[in-house]
Amino acid sequence: MSTTADPLAALGALPGVPEAVDSVRKAVDRVYGHRVMRRRSNEITAEAALRGARGSAALSGADWALEEVRRRTDFSIDEESRTVGAALRLTAEAGQLLSIWRQSPLRVLARLHLVAAGGAGVSDELVGRPRLAGEPVDEPLVELPLPSAGEVAGRLEGLSELIIAGGSAPALVTAAVVHGELMALRPFGSHNGLVARTAERIVLIGSGLDPKSVCPAEVGHGELGRAAYVAALDGYASGTPEGMAAWITHCGRAVELGARESTAVCEALQRGAA
């Protein structure tokens, strides 16, 4: 397959993006090279999943302390607990969908929305499919202009074709575009942020950049905060080279922070074992 026409590859050459890609690779390599990872990678993966879900839920309005997420068992009490529960379910589901993602990204996105909205009081007829004309979107933390249902359908199809075709773009670039496009489109009636960040995770895992899922970008997105997230998304939505580069580098920083978090977990486990 020729990759010369890969439209995402050009994004990898935008100012600041090659440096972000290189910095992310070094951060990921540091985690994978840690001695604790060789013996206890399953524990690191599990902890990264928990922390990633917490970070994603925080950006969707449920900013809970990590220990609260860890100890809670009932996630159906109120809107915040349902958001945290949805984030946890999505994190658990992500690893099961890698092979399907490469063949049918739209099927995976529908599944992610079904998992996120399940038990969240969303009407069954609105779950697991892109919104239709006239249907509302409940995504109060994102204020970008909302594309029409027709535009959503066309751009989702285009995104799907890019993913299936593959290409030469760095994993960070592809993950950032998937995340940004889903946030710009908000294709579902609810839970778009949670779904978009999970899709980013799937790309990072499936690309081989983070195969054990120990560098949760959601941690970094949460740590960088909602204001920075919204500002970077505005850059993506603008479609300008500067805006796209700012969004990709923002996502790169989020991955680096996720990697740093798991490195700290490795260090803590090592001290405990000493």
C-alpha positions as CSV (number, residue, x, y, z in Angstrom):
1,M,0.0,0.0,0.0
2,S,1.4,3.4,-0.9
3,T,1.5,5.9,1.9
4,T,2.7,8.9,-0.2
5,A,-0.8,10.3,-0.2
6,D,-1.4,9.9,3.5
7,P,-3.0,13.2,4.5
8,L,-2.0,12.7,8.1
9,A,1.7,12.4,7.3
10,A,1.9,16.1,6.4
11,L,0.7,16.9,9.9
12,G,3.7,15.1,11.3
13,A,5.9,17.7,9.7
14,L,4.2,20.8,11.2
15,P,6.4,23.0,13.4
16,G,6.9,21.5,16.8
17,V,5.2,18.2,16.0
18,P,8.4,16.1,15.2
19,E,9.9,17.3,18.5
20,A,6.7,16.3,20.3
21,V,6.7,12.9,18.6
22,D,10.4,12.4,19.7
23,S,9.7,13.5,23.2
24,V,6.7,11.1,23.5
25,R,8.8,8.2,22.3
26,K,11.5,8.9,24.8
27,A,9.0,9.2,27.6
28,V,7.3,5.9,26.6
29,D,10.7,4.2,26.3
30,R,11.6,5.2,29.9
31,V,8.5,3.5,31.3
32,Y,9.0,0.3,29.2
33,G,12.7,0.2,30.2
34,H,12.0,0.4,33.9
35,R,13.0,-2.8,35.8
36,V,9.6,-3.0,37.5
37,M,7.9,-3.2,34.1
38,R,9.7,-6.5,33.3
39,R,8.2,-8.2,36.4
40,R,5.0,-6.4,37.2
41,S,3.7,-4.9,34.0
42,N,0.1,-6.2,34.6
43,E,0.0,-4.2,37.8
44,I,1.2,-1.1,36.0
45,T,-1.4,-1.6,33.3
46,A,-4.2,-2.0,35.8
47,E,-3.1,1.1,37.7
48,A,-2.8,3.1,34.5
49,A,-6.3,2.1,33.5
50,L,-7.7,3.3,36.8
51,R,-5.8,6.6,36.7
52,G,-6.7,7.1,33.0
53,A,-10.4,6.7,33.7
54,R,-10.2,9.2,36.6
55,G,-8.5,11.7,34.3
56,S,-11.1,11.3,31.5
57,A,-14.0,11.5,33.9
58,A,-12.6,14.7,35.4
59,L,-12.6,16.4,32.0
60,S,-16.3,15.3,31.6
61,G,-17.2,17.0,34.9
62,A,-16.6,14.3,37.5
63,D,-13.3,15.3,39.1
64,W,-12.9,12.7,41.8
65,A,-9.9,11.9,43.9
66,L,-8.1,8.8,42.8
67,E,-8.8,7.0,46.1
68,E,-12.5,7.7,45.8
69,V,-12.5,6.1,42.3
70,R,-10.6,3.2,43.7
71,R,-12.9,2.5,46.7
72,R,-16.3,3.2,45.1
73,T,-18.4,0.2,44.0
74,D,-21.7,1.9,43.1
75,F,-21.5,4.1,40.1
76,S,-25.3,4.7,39.6
77,I,-26.1,7.2,42.4
78,D,-25.9,10.5,40.5
79,E,-24.6,12.0,37.3
80,E,-21.0,12.3,38.5
81,S,-20.8,8.7,39.6
82,R,-22.3,7.6,36.3
83,T,-19.7,9.5,34.5
84,V,-16.9,7.9,36.5
85,G,-18.5,4.5,35.9
86,A,-18.7,5.1,32.2
87,A,-15.0,6.0,32.1
88,L,-14.0,2.9,34.0
89,R,-16.1,0.7,31.6
90,L,-14.6,2.3,28.6
91,T,-11.1,1.8,29.8
92,A,-11.8,-1.9,30.4
93,E,-13.4,-2.3,27.0
94,A,-10.6,-0.6,25.0
95,G,-8.2,-3.5,24.9
96,Q,-11.0,-5.8,23.6
97,L,-11.6,-3.8,20.4
98,L,-8.1,-3.4,18.9
99,S,-8.5,-5.9,16.0
100,I,-12.0,-4.6,15.2
101,W,-10.7,-1.0,15.2
102,R,-8.3,-1.7,12.3
103,Q,-11.2,-3.1,10.2
104,S,-14.2,-1.1,11.3
105,P,-13.6,2.0,13.4
106,L,-17.2,3.1,13.1
107,R,-18.3,-0.2,14.6
108,V,-15.9,0.3,17.5
109,L,-17.1,3.9,18.1
110,A,-20.7,2.7,18.2
111,R,-19.7,0.0,20.7
112,L,-17.8,2.5,22.9
113,H,-20.9,4.7,23.0
114,L,-23.1,1.8,23.9
115,V,-20.7,0.9,26.8
116,A,-20.5,4.5,28.0
117,A,-24.2,5.2,27.9
118,G,-25.3,1.9,29.3
119,G,-27.1,2.4,32.6
120,A,-26.7,6.2,32.3
121,G,-30.3,7.0,31.7
122,V,-29.9,7.6,28.0
123,S,-32.8,6.5,25.8
124,D,-32.0,3.1,24.1
125,E,-32.9,4.5,20.7
126,L,-30.1,7.1,21.0
127,V,-27.4,4.7,22.1
128,G,-24.7,3.2,19.9
129,R,-25.3,5.3,16.8
130,P,-24.4,8.7,15.4
131,R,-27.0,11.4,16.0
132,L,-29.7,12.2,13.4
133,A,-30.8,15.6,12.2
134,G,-32.5,17.6,15.0
135,E,-31.3,15.3,17.9
136,P,-29.7,17.2,20.8
137,V,-26.1,16.7,22.1
138,D,-25.4,16.7,25.8
139,E,-21.8,17.8,26.0
140,P,-21.8,20.9,28.1
141,L,-18.1,21.2,28.7
142,V,-17.3,21.6,25.0
143,E,-18.6,24.7,23.3
144,L,-17.3,24.3,19.7
145,P,-19.9,24.9,17.0
146,L,-21.9,21.7,16.5
147,P,-21.7,20.3,12.9
148,S,-24.9,19.0,11.3
149,A,-25.7,15.3,11.3
150,G,-25.0,15.2,7.5
151,E,-21.5,16.7,8.0
152,V,-20.9,14.3,10.9
153,A,-21.7,11.3,8.7
154,G,-19.4,12.4,6.0
155,R,-16.5,13.2,8.2
156,L,-16.9,10.0,10.2
157,E,-16.7,8.0,7.0
158,G,-13.6,9.9,6.0
159,L,-12.0,9.3,9.3
160,S,-12.8,5.6,9.1
161,E,-11.2,5.4,5.6
162,L,-8.0,7.0,6.9
163,I,-7.7,4.5,9.8
164,I,-8.4,1.5,7.6
165,A,-6.0,2.6,4.9
166,G,-3.2,3.1,7.5
167,G,-0.3,5.3,6.6
168,S,3.1,6.7,7.6
169,A,1.9,9.3,10.2
170,P,3.3,8.9,13.7
171,A,1.0,7.2,16.2
172,L,0.8,10.5,18.2
173,V,-0.5,12.3,15.1
174,T,-3.1,9.7,14.3
175,A,-4.3,9.5,17.9
176,A,-4.6,13.3,18.2
177,V,-6.5,13.5,14.9
178,V,-9.0,10.8,16.0
179,H,-9.5,12.4,19.4
180,G,-9.8,15.9,17.9
181,E,-12.1,15.0,15.1
182,L,-14.5,13.1,17.5
183,M,-14.6,16.1,19.8
184,A,-15.2,18.5,17.0
185,L,-18.0,16.3,15.6
186,R,-19.6,15.1,18.8
187,P,-21.3,12.4,16.8
188,F,-23.3,10.9,19.6
189,G,-26.0,12.4,21.8
190,S,-23.9,12.1,24.9
191,H,-20.5,10.9,26.3
192,N,-18.5,12.1,23.3
193,G,-15.6,13.2,25.4
194,L,-15.2,9.9,27.1
195,V,-15.5,8.1,23.8
196,A,-13.0,10.3,22.0
197,R,-10.4,9.9,24.7
198,T,-10.9,6.1,24.7
199,A,-10.5,6.1,20.9
200,E,-7.2,8.0,21.4
201,R,-6.1,5.3,23.8
202,I,-7.0,2.5,21.3
203,V,-4.8,4.2,18.6
204,L,-1.9,4.5,21.0
205,I,-2.1,0.9,22.0
206,G,-2.8,-0.6,18.5
207,S,-0.1,1.4,16.9
208,G,2.5,-0.3,19.0
209,L,3.6,3.0,20.7
210,D,2.1,1.9,24.0
211,P,1.1,-1.8,23.6
212,K,0.7,-2.5,27.3
213,S,-1.4,0.7,27.8
214,V,0.8,2.1,30.5
215,C,1.0,5.7,29.3
216,P,-2.6,6.9,29.7
217,A,-3.0,10.2,27.8
218,E,-6.2,10.7,29.8
219,V,-4.1,11.3,32.9
220,G,-2.2,14.0,31.1
221,H,-5.3,15.6,29.7
222,G,-6.8,15.8,33.1
223,E,-3.6,17.2,34.7
224,L,-3.3,19.9,32.0
225,G,-6.8,20.9,32.9
226,R,-10.0,21.8,31.1
227,A,-9.0,25.3,30.1
228,A,-5.9,24.1,28.2
229,Y,-7.9,21.2,26.7
230,V,-10.6,23.5,25.4
231,A,-8.1,26.0,24.0
232,A,-6.2,23.2,22.2
233,L,-9.4,21.8,20.8
234,D,-10.2,25.3,19.4
235,G,-6.9,25.1,17.6
236,Y,-7.9,21.7,16.1
237,A,-11.3,22.9,15.1
238,S,-9.8,26.0,13.4
239,G,-8.1,23.7,10.9
240,T,-5.1,26.0,10.6
241,P,-1.5,24.6,10.6
242,E,-0.8,26.4,13.8
243,G,-4.0,25.2,15.5
244,M,-3.4,21.6,14.4
245,A,0.2,21.7,15.6
246,A,-0.9,23.1,19.0
247,W,-3.5,20.3,19.4
248,I,-1.1,17.5,18.4
249,T,1.6,18.9,20.8
250,H,-1.0,19.2,23.5
251,C,-1.9,15.5,23.1
252,G,1.8,14.7,23.1
253,R,2.3,16.4,26.4
254,A,-0.7,14.5,27.8
255,V,0.9,11.2,26.8
256,E,4.2,12.2,28.4
257,L,2.4,13.1,31.6
258,G,0.7,9.7,31.5
259,A,4.1,8.0,31.0
260,R,5.5,10.0,33.9
261,E,2.6,8.9,36.1
262,S,3.3,5.2,35.4
263,T,7.0,5.8,35.9
264,A,6.2,7.1,39.4
265,V,4.0,4.0,40.0
266,C,7.0,1.8,39.0
267,E,9.2,3.8,41.4
268,A,6.8,3.4,44.2
269,L,6.5,-0.4,43.6
270,Q,10.3,-0.7,43.5
271,R,10.6,1.1,46.8
272,G,8.0,-1.1,48.4
273,A,9.9,-4.2,47.2
274,A,13.2,-3.0,48.5
